[in-house]
Amino acid sequence: MSDAKSPPALQAQTRLLHADRMSRPEHGAVHKPIHTSATFSYERAEDLVDVFQGSKSGFIYARQGNPTTTALENQITLLEGGTASASFATGMAAISAIFLGLLRGGDHVVSSQFLFGNTSSFFQTLQAFGVDFSFVDVTDAQAVKAALRPETRMVFTETIANPRTQVADLAGIGALCQQARVLLVVDNTLTSPALLRPGEHGAGLVVHSLTKSIAGHGHAMGGSVTDTGRYDWRDFPHIYDSYKKGPPATWGILQIKKKGLRDMGGTLRGEDAHRISVGAETLGLRMPAQCDSALQVARFLEAHPAIGKVYYPGLSSHPQHERAAGLFGGRFGTLLSFELREGLDPLAFLNRLRTVILSSHLSDTRTLAIPAAYTIYWEMGAERRKAMGIADGLIRLSVGLEACQDLLADFSQALDAAA
């Protein structure tokens, strides 16, 4: 295993674990070192010019990346089965880079109406700059089709909606976008590549909040955009001539890096890139265990008399259960949400939890709970929450790696006290 490139016979998990070593980092290190230099030098002026002009690979200024962030990008590309990735300081920086880097005033976007709160807020900002949005029910591909216009540039959806867990019709939407030659952008944060590769369903770009399941331990922030190679960038009208270098397959990610990263400066720090990279190595082990616990917790809650409703794609009662089973390979993610029986106080219930942590994060190794309507979705207002199906008493839960019997015991004592 001393070759610069991993042998093609190796499985993805093995190649991921050995990705840094295969690139031959300095001094035989197993991990790519953390690079903190803000700038990079060249002995020959001609080399510096070539790197600036894009005819030779290399590093210029850390705002556009460094060897540590590049190593992480290679891992994310491997995980998603894509062609190239760009990394960012946060998931919202990654989403912003896509939309601000590719769209112009007068463009139209078809988006899921079930959106992460900050994504929804960002789209409101874009509307003020002249980008038009149609928000539709993405569980039905025909709703997406009905919203398409000649000026539609993108369709955007999440795999599983936060917090009500609606599952998008990715297969139907992907086929529709390929037929219409429209770019499909999928936020894969809640499923991760351990459960789903959206490129296999027609997505041209895949976005992640790396802070969540890929980093996994709640100690580093980051985001990424991966080009899956499934979209023909010759069909996209807003690629600048200066970025039409090399094969068309490289145009989109190059423009996202130049306009969305270099110009806007949402740069991932080398220290965080290293932490995320180490976390990504165990994604394939963590995610199945957390999903299995989430299913047990969801079944326990659904059967408890103090619970009014549970939303989790792994339950047969979920409207998109069969679709989720087919898309995600029999596991259903770490996120679920539930409502207490009418008359019970959700805040008093949360205060009785002892093992579960009250926090806004997702896909941590620890189990986290939050009253969604009163916190992360408060700013959007009652009308928008109602449209998204977020009841005032909805509790969002992200299941971690604790022993499942400890979680069930914690929920049991808190629910019994609340009832």
Buried (B, 14 or more C-beta within 10 A) or exposed (E): EEEEEBEEEBEEBEBBBBBBBBBEBEEEEEBBBBBEEEEBEBEEEEEBEBBEEBEEEEBBBBBBBBBBBBBBBBBBBBBBBBBBBBBBBBBBBBBBBBBBBBBEEEBBBBBBBBBBBBBBEBBEEBEEEEBBBBBBBBBBBEBBBEBBEEEBBBBBBBBBBBBBBBBBBBBBBBBBBBEBEBBBBBBBBBBBBBBBBBBBBBBBBBBBBBBBBBBBBBEBBBBBBBBBBBBBBEEBEEBEEEBBEEEBBBBBBBBBBBBBBBBBEBBBBBEBBBBBBBBBBBBBEBBBBBBBBBBBBBBBBBEBEBBBBBBBBBBEEBEBBEBBBEBBBEBBBBBBBBBBBEEBEBEEBBEBBEBBBEBEEBBBBBBBBBBBBEEBBEEBEEEBBEEBBBBEBBBBBBBBBBEBEEBBEBBEBBBEEBB
